[in-house]
Structure formats: structure tokens, C-alpha cells
Amino acid sequence: MNTQLSTRGRMADPQGGGDLVDFSKTPAPEVFKLRIQLLDEGSRSEMLTNTGNLQIKIRCYAAGGGENAMHSHHNQDHSFIVLQGQARYYGPQGEVYDLTRNQGIMLPSGCYYCFENSGSEPLVVLRIESITKESALKGSDPAVRLGMHGQQIEPHAVENNREKPIRPRPGAFYE
């Protein structure tokens, strides 16, 4: 049997023999779509996929929104990629990073930051996070965020500027 097949998404067996992996017992790929309703007020996050070690979310922040309390995630590495709009990220020592469409920022575990929608239209970002090996071994909650004094900050707390009500823009979506 010839298992060397074309590159059109078929498997290839360059060894030309032996038992194949039982693919009924391997994970299947997940397909997802980048789509979120635009907002005139507040912020929204939607999970696109989650393996337990890696999460991908799409988020929308209305003009003037963001996560404005300086914080870090000590249990995850994560990145934001701007899909629409403008974002301004701040570091704890006065650093400023202005990002626009198709630009991103990598935030390693323990990196302190905050950000805001610096434009006049809704900001849409892709958020990709991976829990650290240490967090996985300890069973720690990867969503925990710590403030500059080591205190835990809730994501929708007043000090994180996420307490605003959500007001969707009727019929408007990023996709």
C-alpha cells in the first residue's frame, strides 16, 4: 500500500510501512471564526477556543475603554494582536507602546502592564494566552491578576475600569 500521498492535506508515511497512528484517538483540530459585536460602551470578551493550556479570545473595547489598572498575570504568558482600532499599552516604568491594526504585544508571565483604547472607534483585539509550566504543575488559576502591591484584582472591578455597562452597536460586527 502506498501511503506517500500528495500535499493536499493527506498523511504521508515516508518510511513506507509499519502501523499508522490510530487517528480516532488523537485530538481533532478546532475551527473558529473571528467575529464579535462592536460596542459603543463597555467591553466584551468571547472565547474562541480553549485546550486547557492555550486559550484564544476575541475582545472588543468601546472608545475610552481598556484595562487601566497596572497588573500582571503571574500564571500565563499572553499576547494581544490588534485587529481593528488603536491600543496604547503602558509599562510600570513609563513605557508606552502604541499599536494599530496587525500589530501585537507579547506579555510574558509577571510582566506588568495596562492598556486603553486610544482611538475613537471600537478596539478589537485577539488575546492569546498560554499557562506557564509552573502554573500547570501547581494547578494555579491562570486568570489571576495581581496589582502593583501584590493584591489580586478582579477583572471587572472599578479599579480595572471594566465596570461600565455594555452597550452594543446595533448590527455592527468585526468579522
N, C-alpha and C positions, 0 to 999 in steps of 0.2 A: 504494500500500500504506500503510495506517495503522499507523505504528509507535508512536503515542502510546497506551500501554496503561494499565491500572489500576495502582494502587499495591500490588498483591498480589505483589510481588517480580519483576515483569516489567520489562524495559527500556523506556525511553521515549526517543523522538527528537523533541525539541521543534522542531528545525529542519525536520522533515518531508521529509527526503531525504538523499541522499548515501550513501556507503558506510559500512556499520557496521564496527566493530572485529571482527577475526577472533577470537572468543572462545575458539576452540580453542587459541590461542597465549597466552592470558593465565592468570595463576595462578588456581587454584581455591581457594575457602575451605576451611578445615580445621575440623572439628567435634571437640570434645573434651569429656570428662566430668570433673568434679571428684570424684575418688574416690581414697582412699588408706587403707591399713590402719592402724588405730590401734596405738600402741606402748606397752608397759609399760617399756621400756628402750631407750635409744639414739635415733637419728634416721634418717630416710629421706627421700630426695628423688626425685621422679619427674617426668620431662619430660612436659609435656602437648603442647607444640607448639614448633617452632623454625623460624624463617625464615632464620636466619643473622644477622639484625640484631636480632631480637626473640625472646626465649625466655620461656615461661611454664611454671613448675614448681609443683607442689603438694608441700608438705613437712609432715612430722609430727615433732614432738619430744616425747618422753616427759616426764613431770613431772620437773623438775630439769635438763632438757636445754637446749640453746641453742648459741649461738656466742659463747663468753665471752672470746675474745682480742680486744682492741681492734684493729680492722683497717679497711682501706678497699679499695675496688675502683677503681683509677685508670683503668680502661678501660671502665667501664659506669655508667650511671645505673640504679638499680633501686629497687623498691618491694616492701614486704611488706604484705599485707592479711590480717588475722586472720579466719579462717573459723570457728574453734572455739577456745575456751580464752582464756588471758590471756598477754600478752607484755610484757616490760619491756625497753625499749631504753635504752642508755646512750650518752652522748656523751663525748668526750675531756676535757671541762671540767666534768664532774659533772652534766650534764643527764640527766634521767630522763623517759622517756615511757612511760606505761602505756597499753596498748592492749587492747581487748576486741573481741568479735565485730563485724564490719563496720567496723572502724577500720583505718587504714593509715598507713604512714610512707613518705615519699619520701626516698631517699638518693642525692643527686647524686654524680657521679664525684668521687672524692677525699674524700668525707665519711667520717670515722672513726666507728665505732660498734661495739657488741657487744650481744647480747641474750640473754635467757633466758626459758624457760617459767616464768612467775611463778605459775601456778596448780597445782592438784593433779591435773588431768586432762591428757590429751594436748593439745598445741597443734598446730593445723593452720593453715598459712598458705599463701597464694598468693604466689609470688615472680615478679615480672615484671621482666625486665632488657632493656636496650637498649644495644648497644655504642655508644660515642661515635664521632663522625666521625673524630677523630684516630686512634683505635684501628683503625678500619676501614681508613683510608688506610695506616697503618703495618703492618697485618697482625698487630697485637698480640693476645695471648691475653686475652680479656675475663674469664676466670676467675681471673686472678692477683689475689691478695690480699696487701696489704702491711701489716706490723705497724707499731707506733709508732716503731720505729727504722729503718724503710725496708726491713726484711728481708722476704723472701717467706715466707708462712705457708701450709702445706699445709692444705686443708680438714678433713682427718680427723686432724690432728696432736694430740698430747696437749695442747699449749698452747691449742688451739682447743676443748677439751672435747668432741671428737667421736669419741674413741677407744673409747667404750663399745660393747659388743656390742648388736646389735639383737635385741630380744625382742618379737615381735608379740603383740598381744592377740587371742587366737583368736576368729575370727568377727566381729570388730568393725571397722567401716569408717566413715570420713567419706564421705558422699555426699549 
